[in-house]
Amino acid sequence: MITAADVRRIALSLPETVEKEAWSMPTFRVAGKMYITIPDDETSFAVRCPKHERTELIAAEPEKFWVPPHEAGSHWVRVRLAALEDLDELRDILVDSWRQAAPERLADALPGPGAGQG
């Protein structure tokens, strides 16, 4: 089973990521921009996600993705850890969020899908 420890490990492996506590929970940032939060129940995490993509994700996989009412106006989506297929899927989700926050010089340096789109 995928855990919050896996989220932390993968997040901290991404270039220039730092962990900082905010709102009594761990958050992960690159270049000062937050791109992951782990609520204290550690059953899910939140990542950056453009609203139009978020709507599509939730419609396609509501058991995996959702948005709490207080975050409806944000560009974030929650992901249930138990619904993830494997660590590769987790990494893809975290890297996508990282790319949205990372400066272009860093995003270009990380190989993989979305390279150069930072």
Buried (B, 14 or more C-beta within 10 A) or exposed (E): EBEBEBBBEBBEEBEBBEEEEEEEBBBBBBBEEBBBBBBEEBEBBBBBBEBEEBBEBBEEEEEBBBBEEEBEEBEBBBBBBEBBEEEEBBBBBBBBBBBBBBEEEBBBEBEEEBEEEB
